[in-house]
């Protein structure tokens, strides 16, 4: 139930921005945002999720007692693999989107570069969810995603009230997730040292 609850909250967080964008901007802008969000999530979905199952299977059957610490190390390594493609999008997303989608998307090139920050945040959130769920720290994780949802709804309300432009909206949304999960990831890595990670993972 707690895992289902966290996924429901994350689903709401990933939906509200599209709803607000649909109200504030044109259907064309909403379509760009939807497809661009799918594009920036590809590195995380393809690289991270393809290795998640074998890594978790290996660690869960490991005889070592520091399985949680091992998973944290793997999370850092996998983040280093997933983040470089997003860094390329951050620097050259305008060129990439034109090649991939055609010249009609050239006007959204800058926005794709900005949304690479959102992709990085999705990567960090994905790995943190794996660590928390497999160590059965669901109460703590649910508080985190609830905090994310609450702050994000406040941010969206502010964007709607200020009637921001499309580029401003995308920048603020992407920056919010990047800062939120970047800070949380740093705090998590600082607090969870090897000494308190000596727990077997639940399979």
C-alpha positions in Angstrom: 0.0 0.0 0.0 2.8 2.4 0.9 4.6 1.7 -2.4 1.3 2.2 -4.3 0.7 5.5 -2.5 4.2 6.8 -3.4 3.6 6.0 -7.0 0.2 7.6 -7.0 1.7 10.8 -5.6 4.5 10.8 -8.1 2.0 10.3 -10.9 0.0 13.3 -9.7 3.2 15.4 -9.6 4.0 14.4 -13.2 0.5 15.3 -14.3 -0.2 18.7 -12.7 2.4 20.5 -14.8 0.7 19.3 -18.0 -2.7 20.4 -16.7 -1.5 23.9 -15.9 0.4 24.2 -19.2 -2.7 23.1 -21.1 -4.7 25.9 -19.4 -2.0 28.6 -19.7 -0.6 27.9 -23.2 -1.6 26.5 -26.6 -2.1 22.9 -27.5 1.0 23.0 -29.6 3.1 24.1 -26.6 1.6 21.4 -24.5 2.4 18.8 -27.2 6.0 20.1 -27.4 6.3 19.8 -23.6 4.8 16.3 -23.5 7.1 14.9 -26.2 10.2 16.7 -24.9 9.6 15.2 -21.5 9.5 11.8 -23.1 12.7 12.5 -24.9 14.7 13.7 -21.9 13.4 10.7 -19.9 14.9 8.2 -22.4 18.4 8.1 -21.0 17.1 7.3 -17.5 14.5 4.8 -18.7 16.8 2.9 -21.1 20.1 2.9 -19.2 18.9 2.8 -15.6 15.9 0.5 -15.8 17.7 -2.0 -18.0 20.2 -2.6 -15.2 18.0 -2.2 -12.2 16.7 -5.8 -12.1 20.0 -7.6 -12.4 21.7 -5.3 -10.0 19.0 -5.7 -7.4 18.9 -9.4 -7.9 22.6 -9.7 -7.3 22.6 -7.6 -4.2 19.5 -9.2 -2.7 21.2 -12.6 -3.0 24.5 -11.4 -1.8 25.9 -12.7 1.5 27.3 -9.4 2.4 25.6 -7.4 5.2 26.2 -4.0 3.7 23.8 -4.5 0.8 22.2 -1.1 1.3 25.6 0.6 1.1 26.4 -1.4 -2.1 23.2 -0.2 -3.7 24.0 3.4 -2.9 27.4 3.0 -4.6 25.7 1.4 -7.6 23.3 4.3 -7.6 26.1 6.8 -7.8 27.8 4.9 -10.6 24.6 4.5 -12.6 23.9 8.2 -12.2 27.3 8.9 -13.7 26.3 6.8 -16.7 22.9 8.3 -17.2 23.8 12.0 -16.6 26.3 12.5 -19.4 23.7 12.1 -22.2 21.5 14.6 -20.4 24.5 16.9 -20.1 24.8 16.7 -23.9 21.2 17.7 -24.2 21.8 20.6 -21.8 24.6 21.9 -24.1 23.3 20.9 -27.5 19.6 20.2 -27.1 18.6 22.7 -29.7 20.6 20.9 -32.4 19.5 17.5 -31.2 15.8 18.3 -31.3 16.0 19.8 -34.8 17.7 16.6 -36.1 15.3 14.3 -34.4 12.0 16.1 -34.9 12.6 18.4 -37.8 13.1 22.1 -38.4 9.6 22.9 -37.2 10.8 22.3 -33.6 13.8 24.7 -33.9 11.9 27.3 -31.9 11.7 25.0 -28.9 15.5 24.2 -28.9 16.3 26.4 -25.9 13.5 24.9 -23.9 14.8 21.3 -24.6 18.2 22.4 -23.3 16.6 23.7 -20.1 14.5 20.5 -19.7 17.7 18.5 -19.5 17.8 19.7 -15.9 14.4 18.0 -15.4 15.8 14.8 -16.9 18.7 14.9 -14.4 16.2 15.3 -11.6 14.2 12.4 -12.8 17.3 10.2 -12.8 18.2 11.2 -9.2 14.6 10.6 -8.1 14.5 7.2 -9.8 17.6 5.9 -8.0 16.5 7.3 -4.6 13.2 5.5 -5.0 15.0 2.3 -5.6 17.1 2.7 -2.5 14.2 3.7 -0.2 11.8 1.1 -1.5 14.2 -1.8 -1.3 15.3 -0.8 2.2 11.6 -0.6 3.2 11.9 3.0 4.3 8.6 3.8 2.8 7.3 6.2 5.5 10.3 8.5 4.9 10.0 8.2 1.1 6.3 9.0 1.2 6.9 12.1 3.2 9.5 13.2 0.6 7.2 12.8 -2.4 4.4 14.5 -0.5 6.7 17.4 0.2 7.6 17.5 -3.5 4.0 17.5 -4.5 3.0 20.2 -2.1 5.8 22.5 -3.1 5.2 21.9 -6.8 1.5 22.7 -6.5 2.4 26.0 -4.8 4.9 26.7 -7.6 2.4 26.0 -10.3 -0.2 28.2 -8.5 2.4 31.0 -8.5 3.2 30.5 -12.2 -0.5 30.6 -13.1 -1.0 33.8 -11.0 2.0 35.5 -12.6 1.0 34.4 -16.1 4.5 33.5 -17.1 5.7 33.0 -20.6 6.3 29.5 -22.0 10.1 29.7 -21.6 9.8 31.1 -18.1 7.4 28.4 -17.1 9.6 25.6 -18.4 12.7 27.1 -16.8 11.1 27.4 -13.4 9.6 23.9 -13.4 12.8 22.3 -14.6 14.9 24.2 -12.0 12.5 23.3 -9.2 12.9 19.6 -9.7 16.7 19.9 -10.3 17.2 21.8 -7.1 14.8 19.7 -5.0 16.2 16.3 -6.0 19.8 17.5 -6.3 19.8 18.8 -2.7 17.9 15.8 -1.4 20.4 13.5 -3.1 23.3 15.3 -1.6 21.8 15.3 1.9 20.9 11.6 1.6 24.5 10.7 0.6 25.9 12.7 3.4 23.7 11.2 6.1 23.7 7.6 5.0 27.3 6.6 5.5 28.6 3.1 5.4 28.1 2.6 9.1 24.3 2.8 9.0 23.9 0.9 5.7 24.5 -2.6 7.1 21.1 -4.0 6.2 20.1 -6.7 3.9 17.7 -5.6 1.2 14.3 -7.1 0.8 14.0 -9.0 -2.5 
